[in-house]
Amino acid sequence: MDRQAWLREQLAKLAAEPMIRGRYAFKAVSEGGTLATIKREHGYVQRGAKNCSQAQFDAYQRACDYAERNGLGDYEAAYALLTAAFDEVFPS
């Protein structure tokens, strides 16, 4: 394999991996006024939840743990938890 082909292969592998985001926010809502927010910015995580069922709150807490850790794939894992527990999730 020549150098150019190897470099293309390496770039394709890197592009396929999840990225670590430094700043992001989630707003999750459901019927009945259920609201959960997670905002990660400058290394801090702001949290807020109200009117959540126990299952929603558990998913929210686990999503907050992912936001705190902020490792490779944690953003995607937090989003998946929230979308499974709430009617709508708005990432930003």
C-alpha positions in Angstrom: 0.0 0.0 0.0 1.4 3.4 -0.9 1.5 6.3 1.5 -1.4 8.1 -0.1 -3.7 5.1 0.2 -2.6 4.5 3.8 -3.4 8.1 4.6 -6.8 8.0 3.0 -7.6 4.8 5.0 -6.5 6.4 8.3 -8.6 9.5 7.6 -11.6 7.4 6.8 -11.2 5.6 10.1 -10.9 8.8 12.1 -14.0 10.3 10.4 -16.1 7.3 11.2 -15.4 7.5 15.0 -17.6 9.5 17.3 -16.2 12.9 18.3 -15.9 14.4 21.7 -17.9 17.6 22.0 -16.9 20.3 24.4 -20.1 22.3 24.3 -23.6 21.0 23.8 -27.1 21.0 25.3 -30.2 18.7 25.4 -33.7 19.7 26.1 -36.1 16.8 26.5 -39.9 17.2 26.9 -42.9 14.9 27.3 -46.6 15.4 27.9 -47.7 16.8 31.2 -45.0 19.4 31.5 -42.2 17.0 31.8 -38.9 18.8 31.1 -35.2 17.8 31.4 -32.2 19.9 30.4 -28.5 19.2 30.2 -26.0 21.8 29.2 -22.3 21.1 29.0 -20.1 24.2 28.6 -16.5 25.0 29.6 -16.1 21.7 31.5 -19.3 22.2 33.6 -22.6 20.5 33.4 -25.8 22.4 34.2 -28.8 20.2 35.0 -32.5 20.6 35.4 -35.5 18.3 35.6 -39.2 18.6 36.6 -42.3 16.5 36.5 -40.4 13.4 35.4 -41.5 9.9 36.0 -39.0 7.7 37.8 -38.0 6.0 34.6 -37.4 9.3 32.9 -35.5 10.7 35.8 -33.3 7.6 35.9 -32.5 8.0 32.1 -31.9 11.7 32.7 -29.4 11.0 35.6 -27.5 8.4 33.4 -27.4 11.0 30.6 -26.0 13.6 33.0 -23.3 11.1 34.0 -22.3 10.7 30.4 -22.2 14.5 30.0 -20.0 14.7 33.1 -17.6 12.1 31.8 -17.6 13.4 28.2 -15.6 10.6 26.7 -15.7 9.2 23.2 -19.3 8.3 22.3 -20.8 9.8 25.5 -22.8 12.5 23.6 -24.4 9.8 21.5 -25.1 7.6 24.5 -26.8 10.5 26.4 -28.9 11.4 23.4 -30.0 7.7 22.9 -31.0 7.5 26.6 -33.0 10.7 26.4 -34.8 9.8 23.2 -35.8 6.5 24.6 -37.3 8.1 27.7 -38.9 11.3 26.5 -41.3 12.2 23.7 -39.0 14.8 22.1 -35.3 15.7 22.5 -33.8 18.8 21.1 -30.0 18.7 20.9 -28.0 21.9 20.3 
